């Protein structure tokens, strides 16, 4: 039998948190990807010849056949916008000053898509299938982070 | 039972490292690939994948099972992640067993991964919420408390010598010196080294404890028909068992792991083991702390309660002893990437029973072994019995051509400096905040504390008085019957003298956590002791609650400031 709460003031809540934070290191393939992005401003993928699939970012192994892969395929810098979304609110639901466009881009030479911002300053509506290219920060400003890429910019063609 | 027979046919593992450069996915892949290569299979041969990994909070990846799935070979396959805390590694072998035994799959890849180095400032943070948020966390507990309290209870009940328990740490770290994947192997360690190491939470010292680690282990299981195609030396899963004790850990007598015995009984019955001391030739009991190996050997019915420590002292548990225990080097020596460590024990039995363990090989053609792990809220036992049914070939038909253990990978260990300086590293805190409802029973209990009264609930089914109270009895599974007031006095069942905080920082003043059996109730209750010299505290000491002044009480477990010895009470 469930006892009814006769005195709601007796119901107590104890506030708290789980005081844990994390340091994520990028791993074997991730480190090769980020260091190359920082040093040369290019995007590295990994090719599995057996599965005829090129992963981006680079990976240590093929999830389809388990082959060990090298981080040695340069992809892009141009590619095709496969999908996009426009965010008008932030994570807390607050309105954003200017909308944020996220794009999934299949870079030339890759099978997988890379997620990043779309830098679209034109008045033309964005369309799936549009040619875009990667915009990277100047060499001196790159740190070995996914943010060394500023985003994708629509190009002609 | 109409279950199909299931064999282990391959195993692999990464080196266990304090900090691995590999991501969790990359660790899982290295171990999985090594296991498949050990039996000359490719991923195509795998029908289903069973994965385990302990709390998501270690890797800091919510829904870690899905995150790890590609590294475990789960792309495009039936996939399940099971999780029973520290018991997970052995449990996932059980999960793999019934995936094959049921006929769902012929070849299953079983994978266990843990990457604890991501957790900041210390992996213990992930354990804080295993304590009751309302009744225990306000006391500021850390995970060591549970172990120290259990260890002291075990030592006190049987009058054990700490030296005999330390012999387990010595044995395992020496055994691990022969394991190429080990983190903490040390061939020259002595009992004196263990006894001289830093006291963390008395009686637990630094070298009584297994190390925080990153690593992964994988096993390939197959049906009888598939096993015959894959190998001429299958190792059979003869029995499995798992069992839970009450989640109210202070209500248990910590002296004996009943849940391990229950799990072992089930596994032995399935395996046809009627005399475990004769029929089990190798044990890999769970050893996150040295006393735990002994505790678990007793739970596995391989020794009478209280007698495993003398076996450790006398060398019975050594590789060349009568009952080799943790020939791998165990968690204390190989390392403790939680879930992976449990599966490492099953992999070790696989290698031992195939005669492939090289320098670690137990002599005398062992035919059957038992692996066991422990976890959840410190109350699950998971047990697997493996056997080679006829003994390993005296002259191996196909000698292993790789260094022992077959199929371990070197990995990429990072130093602290490399870890801190790694390119592209990202730091983040989940910053999730909670408000835990005390619930019906505990709200009333806390209201009682504000009035200076300790309230319990009576169950007339099992004639227990439950403190802390609950509205249902977990044994009888019926509503409890009535509120009763018990005395604010009790008896110390066990205690610890803790010198470190949860993030392993030294405390200026040691804390004395204790499990106190409140007079008139059934079972114990966690609180701290005060107004007493730590050296004077004894198991069996009569204590009484010291209440905060009425005006300062808020309806909290801290309305009892602490318990102190009853003046003129029992010594």
Interface residues (C-beta under 8 A of the other chain):
Chain A: X1 X2 X3 X5 X7 X10 X11 X12 X13 X14 X15 X16 X17 X18 X19 X20 X21 X22 X23 X24 X25 X26 X27 X28 X29 X30 X31 X34 X35 X38 X60 X61 X63 X64 X65 X66 X68 X144 X145 X146
Chain B: X21 X22 X23 X25 X26 X29 X32 X33 X36 X42 X43 X44 X57 X59 X60 X70 X71 X73 X75 X76 X117 X118 X119 X120 X121 X125 X126 X128 X129 X133 X134 X137 X138 X412 X414 X419 X422 X423 X424 X425 X426 X427 X428 X429 X430 X431 X432 X433 X434 X435 X436 X437 X438 X440 X442 X443 X444 X446 X447 X471 X479 X555 X556
